[in-house]
Amino acid sequence: MLQYSKQADERREAGPIECWCLHGAVGAAGDWRAVASGLAASGIGSRAVDLWRFLACGPMGLTDFGKALNAEAGGEVFRGSGRVLIGYSMGGRLALHALLETPHPWQAAVIVSSHPGLENPAERAERTRGDAEWAARAFAGDWGAFVSAWDAQPVLGNAPVRDPAASRQLALRRSEIARSFMDWSLGAQEPLWSRLGGIGVPVLWVAGEKDSKFRALAERAVGLIPNASLAVAPAAGHRVPWEAPEWFAATVAGFARLGSVPSA
């Protein structure tokens, strides 16, 4: 049964394990519905988090987001056996910041098509400039043209995430989306590579077979996390949860059962 909480969060109760799902840039909680259905079929619950509500009242940096998400999850009564934090792309970077806070309420994590951080200052500056341009287009430009330009980026491969009506509905959050290009830009993020070894829970890092750049990032990251493994989605690009939803839900479900339940 689909329930709504925390404004536009979407929750499905389906078992003792619950996956908290963080969407990507120019995304929405509803993007996870197909994955949530697949997880529910395997007896795993989910909560798709509306990330834009964290920016509705003003700026919030990446580190502050991690603290806020952990406080929210840790402050709720939970009678299940484990919580798994899932983050895709921008949501994966946000998830990493939550996992690097101590203490935190997560028993395992799945990071999908994400970047631990740019190490070259010039690349960070260039990314910041580029994201400032995206912010301006999101805030004041033609919304349809903005979404089309975003989806047309080579890294995304025009893989569908939601229908046009849902994309138009996202325009109601354009102020928060524009702010995310500033507060949560990869250019604004301090590189996390040297800190990945501090993640103490099991991590499944997912990348698409055709997404060579993020496969390489995933391979490097997995080598730095004490209890991490890599899963490569066959014939998929960057948007793995939507290009290979059945594979993704089954892979996450298998990992959640093995990786999220605390040892007795």
Secondary structure, DSSP 4 states (H G I P E B T S, - for coil): -EEEETTTEEEE--SSEEEEEE--TT--GGGGHHHHHHHHHTT-EEEEE-GGGGGTTS---HHHHHHHHHHHHHTS---SSEEEEEEETHHHHHHHHHHTSSS---SEEEEES-------HHHHHHHHHHHHHHHHHHHHS-HHHHHHHHHTSTTTTT---S-HHHHHHGGGGHHHHHHHHHHT-GGGSPP-GGGGGG--S-EEEEEETT-HHHHHHHHHHHTTSTTEEEEEETT--S-HHHHSHHHHHHHHHHHHHHHSSPP-
